[in-house]
Amino acid sequence: MTQVVVGENEAIESALRRFKRQVAKEGIYADMKRRRHFETPQEKRKRKEIARRRKRRYRR
């Protein structure tokens, strides 16, 4: 669960910016988009294969 504590003299805009950064870093938005619609088993395998390729490329 993402949580941002707003300081006494802190502007709402800066707290919102920190919140958005945390959400992006944790991958919550991408996960939400992925779960928005039903994913067939074929689509799931394809997504996982692409993730494996991406992971392998950065490991080198």
FENCORWO-V33156 format. One record per residue. N is the residue number from 1. RES is the residue in one small letter. PHI is phi in whole degrees, -180 to 180 (none if undefined). PSI is psi in radians with two decimals (999 if undefined). D_LAST is the distance of its C-alpha to the last C-alpha in Angstrom with 2 decimals. Layout:
# FENCORWO-V33156
n:N res:RES phi:PHI psi:PSI d_last:D_LAST
n:N res:RES phi:PHI psi:PSI d_last:D_LAST
This chain:
# FENCORWO-V33156
n:1 res:m phi:none psi:2.18 d_last:32.28
n:2 res:t phi:-83 psi:2.36 d_last:31.68
n:3 res:q phi:-143 psi:2.39 d_last:34.44
n:4 res:v phi:-127 psi:2.19 d_last:35.44
n:5 res:v phi:-95 psi:2.16 d_last:38.39
n:6 res:v phi:-90 psi:2.22 d_last:40.41
n:7 res:g phi:-72 psi:2.93 d_last:42.05
n:8 res:e phi:-60 psi:-0.85 d_last:45.77
n:9 res:n phi:-101 psi:0.28 d_last:45.52
n:10 res:e phi:-87 psi:2.41 d_last:42.23
n:11 res:a phi:-75 psi:2.60 d_last:42.40
n:12 res:i phi:-62 psi:-0.63 d_last:41.49
n:13 res:e phi:-61 psi:-0.72 d_last:39.25
n:14 res:s phi:-71 psi:-0.63 d_last:36.97
n:15 res:a phi:-67 psi:-0.70 d_last:36.87
n:16 res:l phi:-64 psi:-0.69 d_last:36.07
n:17 res:r phi:-62 psi:-0.75 d_last:33.23
n:18 res:r phi:-63 psi:-0.72 d_last:31.79
n:19 res:f phi:-62 psi:-0.82 d_last:32.27
n:20 res:k phi:-61 psi:-0.70 d_last:30.48
n:21 res:r phi:-63 psi:-0.76 d_last:27.48
n:22 res:q phi:-65 psi:-0.73 d_last:27.36
n:23 res:v phi:-63 psi:-0.76 d_last:27.75
n:24 res:a phi:-66 psi:-0.72 d_last:24.88
n:25 res:k phi:-64 psi:-0.67 d_last:22.59
n:26 res:e phi:-83 psi:-0.14 d_last:23.56
n:27 res:g phi:77 psi:0.38 d_last:23.17
n:28 res:i phi:-68 psi:-0.74 d_last:26.85
n:29 res:y phi:-65 psi:-0.75 d_last:27.71
n:30 res:a phi:-64 psi:-0.68 d_last:25.02
n:31 res:d phi:-65 psi:-0.71 d_last:26.15
n:32 res:m phi:-63 psi:-0.76 d_last:29.73
n:33 res:k phi:-64 psi:-0.67 d_last:29.19
n:34 res:r phi:-69 psi:-0.62 d_last:27.54
n:35 res:r phi:-88 psi:-0.01 d_last:30.47
n:36 res:r phi:-63 psi:-0.65 d_last:33.12
n:37 res:h phi:-123 psi:2.77 d_last:33.79
n:38 res:f phi:-65 psi:2.42 d_last:33.76
n:39 res:e phi:-113 psi:2.13 d_last:30.62
n:40 res:t phi:-71 psi:2.77 d_last:31.34
n:41 res:p phi:-57 psi:-0.63 d_last:29.42
n:42 res:q phi:-64 psi:-0.78 d_last:28.08
n:43 res:e phi:-64 psi:-0.65 d_last:26.77
n:44 res:k phi:-64 psi:-0.80 d_last:25.22
n:45 res:r phi:-62 psi:-0.74 d_last:23.32
n:46 res:k phi:-62 psi:-0.78 d_last:22.18
n:47 res:r phi:-63 psi:-0.73 d_last:20.96
n:48 res:k phi:-68 psi:-0.64 d_last:19.06
n:49 res:e phi:-64 psi:-0.73 d_last:17.43
n:50 res:i phi:-64 psi:-0.71 d_last:16.34
n:51 res:a phi:-64 psi:-0.70 d_last:14.98
n:52 res:r phi:-63 psi:-0.76 d_last:12.97
n:53 res:r phi:-61 psi:-0.77 d_last:11.53
n:54 res:r phi:-63 psi:-0.72 d_last:10.83
n:55 res:k phi:-67 psi:-0.73 d_last:9.23
n:56 res:r phi:-64 psi:-0.66 d_last:6.97
n:57 res:r phi:-65 psi:-0.68 d_last:6.08
n:58 res:y phi:-82 psi:-0.27 d_last:5.54
n:59 res:r phi:-75 psi:-0.47 d_last:3.81
n:60 res:r phi:-70 psi:999 d_last:0.00
